[in-house]
Amino acid sequence: MRGNIKARETLQMLLEYPIRIYPEPEEVDPKKKDKKAPPKKKKKKKDDFDTPTWAEELNDVIKKVAEMKDLA
């Protein structure tokens, strides 16, 4: 019974997490690509996603995962 309650609490925490919206991938036309030009290096964009409060500390996340493994 305790495992079912913990599973429901964990599911609720995951459901409260906002859905991420990813940018559309750029379309590349292979016919227009110049084979002689070196490939351009792209800068990595930093994710501006909010981290839920329960996942801010790594130790808390590890503890939560361990609890879920013990209940399984």
PAVO-385531 format. One line per field, with one value per residue: residue in three letters; x, z, y of N, C-alpha, C, O in turn. Coordinates in pm, 1 decimal. Example, Ala and Ser with C-alpha at 12.3 -4.5 7.8 and 13.67 -1.06 7.14 Angstrom:
residues 2
res <- ALA:SER
nx <- 1319.0:1285.0
nz <- 780.0:708.0
ny <- -569.0:-225.0
cax <- 1230.0:1367.0
caz <- 780.0:714.0
cay <- -450.0:-106.0
cx <- 1320.0:1290.0
cz <- 780.0:787.0
cy <- -330.0:3.0
ox <- 1423.6:1340.9
oz <- 846.5:803.9
oy <- -331.9:113.8
END
This chain:
residues 72
res <- MET:ARG:GLY:ASN:ILE:LYS:ALA:ARG:GLU:THR:LEU:GLN:MET:LEU:LEU:GLU:TYR:PRO:ILE:ARG:ILE:TYR:PRO:GLU:PRO:GLU:GLU:VAL:ASP:PRO:LYS:LYS:LYS:ASP:LYS:LYS:ALA:PRO:PRO:LYS:LYS:LYS:LYS:LYS:LYS:LYS:ASP:ASP:PHE:ASP:THR:PRO:THR:TRP:ALA:GLU:GLU:LEU:ASN:ASP:VAL:ILE:LYS:LYS:VAL:ALA:GLU:MET:LYS:ASP:LEU:ALA
nx <- 83.1:195.0:383.4:221.0:108.2:339.4:414.1:201.6:238.6:486.9:420.7:239.1:412.6:568.6:374.0:308.4:523.6:624.8:550.0:796.2:880.0:1007.0:1227.1:1157.4:1320.5:1576.7:1529.2:1719.4:1837.8:1964.9:2052.6:2133.8:2359.4:2695.5:2970.0:3238.1:3276.9:3370.1:3207.2:2985.1:3034.4:2816.4:2676.5:2610.1:2296.8:2185.0:1969.0:1662.5:1494.0:1275.3:1368.0:1220.4:1133.4:1180.4:1387.8:1619.2:1840.1:2091.0:2127.3:1873.5:1726.8:1855.4:1795.8:1516.1:1491.9:1610.4:1422.1:1206.0:1309.7:1333.9:1069.5:979.0
nz <- 0.0:80.2:-118.9:-341.4:-274.6:-266.8:-533.1:-660.0:-559.3:-675.2:-947.0:-960.7:-911.3:-1143.7:-1337.2:-1283.6:-1380.1:-1624.6:-1977.9:-2221.8:-2487.2:-2792.3:-3035.9:-3387.9:-3617.7:-3841.9:-4191.0:-4428.7:-4746.9:-4949.0:-5211.4:-5248.1:-5100.9:-5067.7:-5153.9:-5129.4:-4937.7:-4597.1:-4318.2:-4117.6:-3783.7:-3518.9:-3254.3:-2929.0:-2779.9:-2472.2:-2255.5:-2154.9:-1962.1:-1690.2:-1379.1:-1174.6:-826.9:-670.9:-797.0:-781.7:-619.8:-645.7:-467.7:-355.2:-574.7:-626.9:-390.4:-413.6:-638.4:-535.0:-337.9:-501.7:-626.9:-409.2:-353.6:-564.0
ny <- -119.1:119.1:156.0:206.1:451.6:614.2:589.7:719.3:978.8:1041.1:1023.9:1237.9:1453.7:1441.6:1490.8:1753.4:1888.1:2118.7:2103.2:2073.0:2289.9:2243.0:2388.8:2418.9:2203.8:2309.2:2317.3:2149.3:2173.3:1936.4:1968.2:2229.1:2251.7:2335.9:2155.8:2211.4:2403.7:2441.8:2282.3:2474.5:2577.6:2529.4:2713.9:2601.1:2615.6:2736.2:2568.3:2699.9:2596.8:2546.7:2412.1:2170.7:2214.4:1988.9:1865.7:2011.4:1965.3:1724.0:1513.9:1484.1:1392.1:1148.6:1017.8:998.9:832.5:602.3:540.0:472.4:245.6:72.3:25.6:-116.4
cax <- 0.0:283.9:443.2:120.9:96.6:461.9:409.2:106.5:302.7:589.2:350.0:184.0:523.9:607.1:266.9:311.6:637.3:573.3:589.7:898.2:851.2:1132.9:1221.8:1147.1:1452.2:1595.0:1528.4:1842.3:1819.3:2095.2:2090.5:2194.6:2477.3:2822.2:3056.8:3372.9:3281.3:3375.9:3081.8:2982.9:3018.6:2699.3:2687.0:2508.1:2209.6:2158.6:1827.5:1599.6:1384.4:1267.7:1389.4:1126.8:1198.9:1223.3:1503.5:1727.9:1955.7:2116.1:2107.3:1729.2:1683.9:1909.1:1717.6:1383.2:1507.3:1635.3:1294.0:1123.4:1366.5:1301.7:926.8:948.4
caz <- 0.0:89.7:-251.5:-429.3:-237.1:-312.8:-679.6:-696.7:-529.7:-776.9:-1072.4:-952.4:-927.5:-1284.8:-1415.1:-1259.4:-1452.4:-1750.0:-2103.4:-2292.3:-2627.1:-2864.2:-3161.1:-3510.4:-3679.4:-3967.0:-4307.7:-4507.5:-4881.9:-4987.2:-5346.1:-5241.6:-5015.4:-5138.1:-5100.4:-5108.7:-4819.4:-4472.5:-4242.8:-4017.8:-3645.5:-3455.7:-3110.8:-2853.0:-2705.3:-2335.7:-2231.4:-2061.1:-1901.2:-1545.0:-1307.9:-1063.3:-696.9:-615.7:-871.4:-778.6:-554.8:-698.0:-360.3:-341.6:-688.3:-604.1:-281.4:-467.1:-724.2:-446.6:-276.5:-600.3:-649.6:-292.6:-354.4:-680.1
cay <- 0.0:234.9:173.1:265.7:593.3:680.3:594.8:824.9:1107.4:1062.4:1052.4:1373.8:1547.1:1441.8:1552.7:1897.4:1943.0:2176.9:2040.6:2150.9:2320.3:2241.3:2464.7:2340.1:2185.2:2381.4:2230.7:2159.5:2122.1:1879.5:2011.0:2361.5:2246.6:2348.0:2051.0:2262.1:2489.1:2364.5:2294.4:2580.9:2531.9:2588.5:2737.0:2530.5:2705.2:2694.5:2542.9:2792.2:2524.3:2554.6:2287.4:2163.4:2231.4:1861.0:1816.6:2109.5:1904.3:1590.7:1416.3:1460.8:1310.4:1014.6:959.6:967.6:715.3:487.9:505.3:405.4:112.6:-9.8:-7.8:-202.1
cx <- 87.8:348.5:348.5:107.2:218.9:462.1:314.4:165.9:407.4:526.0:294.8:294.4:565.2:500.8:264.4:425.9:588.6:628.8:689.3:856.9:985.1:1119.9:1214.9:1287.2:1459.4:1598.2:1654.0:1815.5:1953.5:2142.2:2165.4:2324.9:2604.2:2919.6:3196.6:3384.7:3287.5:3245.0:3093.1:2964.2:2900.7:2724.3:2575.5:2427.4:2185.8:2008.1:1775.1:1480.1:1391.5:1289.1:1291.6:1201.6:1249.4:1347.9:1621.2:1854.8:1970.8:2091.1:1959.2:1677.3:1731.6:1829.8:1579.1:1388.3:1530.1:1505.4:1207.5:1175.8:1332.2:1156.7:891.7:962.7
cz <- 0.0:-46.2:-348.9:-400.4:-286.6:-465.3:-726.4:-670.5:-637.0:-911.2:-1072.4:-970.8:-1074.6:-1371.1:-1398.2:-1334.5:-1587.1:-1873.2:-2174.0:-2437.4:-2698.4:-2993.4:-3280.6:-3569.6:-3812.6:-4082.7:-4389.8:-4642.8:-4930.0:-5125.9:-5343.6:-5162.2:-5100.8:-5075.4:-5069.2:-4981.0:-4693.4:-4394.2:-4135.0:-3879.4:-3584.1:-3307.0:-3041.6:-2773.5:-2567.0:-2318.8:-2125.7:-1993.3:-1749.3:-1484.7:-1191.6:-929.8:-640.7:-685.1:-868.2:-715.6:-603.1:-590.9:-341.4:-453.1:-669.5:-495.1:-330.1:-555.9:-639.3:-378.3:-375.5:-629.4:-533.3:-294.9:-467.0:-650.1
cy <- 125.8:264.1:239.9:415.3:671.0:693.6:704.0:963.7:1140.3:1095.4:1194.0:1478.1:1555.7:1507.8:1704.4:1965.1:1995.8:2105.5:2131.8:2170.4:2332.1:2320.2:2369.6:2322.6:2258.2:2282.3:2257.0:2095.2:2067.3:1923.1:2143.9:2361.8:2248.6:2248.3:2101.0:2345.0:2402.6:2382.4:2402.9:2521.0:2605.1:2604.5:2660.3:2631.7:2649.2:2677.3:2639.9:2725.8:2536.6:2416.6:2282.9:2168.2:2099.5:1807.1:1913.1:2052.2:1760.8:1484.3:1384.1:1370.9:1166.3:943.7:917.6:843.9:590.4:443.4:428.8:264.0:19.1:-55.2:-104.0:-348.7
ox <- 59.9:366.4:390.8:96.0:205.1:504.7:344.2:146.0:415.3:572.7:302.8:273.4:593.7:534.2:222.7:425.1:517.4:740.7:668.3:805.4:1065.7:1013.4:1260.6:1364.9:1361.0:1661.5:1689.8:1776.1:2047.1:2261.6:2251.3:2393.6:2617.2:2948.0:3267.4:3493.0:3217.8:3180.4:3197.0:2888.0:2887.7:2785.5:2462.1:2482.2:2168.7:1929.7:1836.6:1377.7:1499.1:1235.1:1280.1:1318.5:1350.3:1408.2:1715.0:1965.4:1874.4:2039.4:1923.5:1593.6:1655.8:1800.2:1530.0:1299.0:1475.0:1481.2:1142.6:1096.9:1304.7:1124.3:785.6:940.2
oz <- -69.1:-84.2:-430.4:-492.9:-341.8:-519.7:-823.0:-749.9:-683.7:-981.6:-1173.9:-1037.8:-1124.7:-1469.1:-1489.2:-1350.8:-1657.9:-1871.7:-2184.1:-2501.8:-2668.3:-3055.2:-3274.3:-3571.3:-3885.9:-4074.1:-4416.7:-4651.8:-4949.9:-5154.7:-5428.3:-5157.6:-5195.3:-4955.9:-4990.0:-4923.3:-4684.0:-4404.0:-4071.1:-3860.7:-3596.2:-3242.8:-3089.2:-2708.8:-2548.9:-2362.6:-2020.7:-1969.7:-1689.5:-1533.1:-1117.1:-921.6:-570.2:-636.3:-946.3:-755.7:-601.8:-621.0:-314.6:-429.3:-693.7:-505.8:-291.8:-549.6:-668.9:-362.5:-338.4:-653.7:-554.6:-243.9:-464.7:-737.7
oy <- 223.8:379.7:321.8:495.8:780.2:795.5:774.3:1055.7:1253.9:1185.0:1263.3:1579.2:1664.5:1574.5:1776.1:2087.1:1924.6:2054.1:2252.7:2079.0:2420.1:2319.7:2255.5:2418.0:2267.4:2177.0:2371.6:1978.9:2144.6:1915.3:2168.1:2463.8:2170.8:2256.4:2038.9:2354.5:2301.6:2486.7:2419.4:2426.1:2726.9:2519.1:2655.3:2721.0:2528.7:2761.5:2658.8:2789.9:2536.8:2317.1:2380.2:2130.6:2097.2:1711.5:1897.0:2088.4:1684.3:1376.8:1269.3:1283.8:1072.4:824.7:811.4:759.5:484.4:323.8:331.1:172.7:-99.0:-162.5:-166.3:-432.2
END
